[in-house]
Amino acid sequence: MEIVAKRLRELRIAKNYTQEKLGQLVNIHKSAICHFENNDRVPPLEILIKLADVFNVSLDYFVGNDYFAISEDNEKYGMKLSKEEMNFIKLIRNDHKLYSELINSPENLIDRMKIKL
C-alpha cells in the first residue's frame, strides 16, 4: 500500500526520527522500516498499531481514510477531512467559476447560500 509508505516516511521525518530510532521504538530492525517506506513490504497489523501509537495517529490515517488539510508550503492545519468533504472540494474545484468566486469572496458566497437555504 503506497499510502502507508508515504505517510510513514512523512511522519518519521516530521518527528526527526532516523529509521534506526523508529525501529527501536517499535522493536523492529531499521531495514524493515526502510522496506515499509520504499513500499517493498506492508507492515503487519501489529507493527502498524505500534507505529500509530508512536506517531499518535489513527490506523485510518495510515491507510488513507483520514485526510489532513495542509497549505501549499506544507504548513499543517490539523483539520481532518472526510472522504465526502474531499469529494466536495474536488467538485468545487472542477467548477472554475464557482471556485474562483469562493476563493475571492467566500463571505459573499456563503451569505448568498444562506439566503437560498
C-alpha positions in Angstrom: 0.0 0.0 0.0 1.7 3.1 -1.3 -0.2 5.4 1.1 1.2 3.6 4.1 4.8 4.0 2.8 4.3 7.7 2.1 2.7 8.5 5.4 5.2 6.5 7.4 8.1 8.4 5.8 6.3 11.8 6.3 5.6 11.1 10.0 9.1 9.8 10.7 10.7 12.8 9.1 8.3 15.2 10.8 9.5 13.7 14.2 13.1 13.9 13.1 13.5 10.1 13.7 16.0 8.1 11.8 14.9 4.7 10.5 17.0 3.2 13.2 15.4 5.2 16.0 11.9 4.4 14.8 12.8 0.7 14.5 13.9 0.8 18.2 10.6 2.4 19.2 8.6 -0.4 17.6 11.1 -3.1 18.3 12.0 -4.0 14.7 15.2 -3.6 12.6 15.8 -0.4 10.7 15.8 -2.3 7.4 12.2 -3.2 8.0 11.4 0.5 8.3 13.3 1.0 5.0 11.3 -1.7 3.3 8.0 -0.2 4.6 8.9 3.3 3.4 10.0 2.1 0.0 6.7 0.2 -0.4 8.6 -3.1 -0.7 6.6 -4.6 2.2 3.5 -3.7 4.0 3.8 -3.6 7.8 1.8 -6.3 9.6 -1.1 -5.0 11.6 0.7 -5.4 15.0 3.5 -3.1 13.7 1.0 -0.6 12.2 -0.7 -0.4 15.6 2.7 0.3 17.3 3.6 2.9 14.6 0.2 4.6 15.0 0.9 4.8 18.8 4.3 6.2 18.3 3.0 9.0 16.0 -0.3 9.4 17.8 -2.3 8.9 14.6 -5.2 6.5 13.8 -4.8 3.4 11.7 -7.3 5.1 9.3 -4.7 7.8 8.7 -2.1 5.2 7.7 -4.4 3.5 5.2 -5.7 6.8 3.6 -9.2 7.0 5.2 -8.3 10.2 7.0 -7.1 13.4 5.5 -5.3 16.5 6.9 -5.6 19.8 5.2 -2.2 21.3 4.5 -1.2 24.6 2.8 0.9 24.8 -0.3 4.0 25.4 1.9 3.2 22.2 3.9 2.0 24.0 7.0 -0.3 21.6 8.7 -3.6 22.9 9.9 -4.6 19.6 11.6 -8.0 19.7 10.1 -9.4 16.2 9.4 -11.4 15.9 6.2 -13.7 13.1 5.5 -13.9 11.4 2.1 -17.2 13.3 1.5 -15.6 16.6 2.2 -12.7 15.8 -0.1 -15.1 14.9 -2.8 -17.0 18.1 -2.2 -13.8 20.1 -2.6 -12.9 18.3 -5.8 -16.3 19.0 -7.3 -16.0 22.7 -6.4 -12.5 22.9 -8.0 -13.9 21.4 -11.2 -16.4 24.3 -11.5 -13.9 27.1 -12.2 -16.4 30.0 -11.9 -17.7 28.8 -8.6 -14.3 28.0 -7.3 -13.0 31.4 -8.3 -15.9 33.2 -6.6 -15.5 31.1 -3.4 -11.8 31.8 -3.2 -12.1 35.5 -4.0 -15.1 36.3 -1.8 -16.1 33.4 0.4 -18.2 35.5 2.8 -20.3 36.8 -0.1 -20.9 33.4 -1.5 -21.8 31.9 2.0 -24.2 34.8 2.6 -25.9 34.0 -0.8 -26.1 30.3 0.1 -27.7 31.1 3.4 -30.4 33.1 1.6 -31.1 30.1 -0.7 -31.4 27.7 2.2 
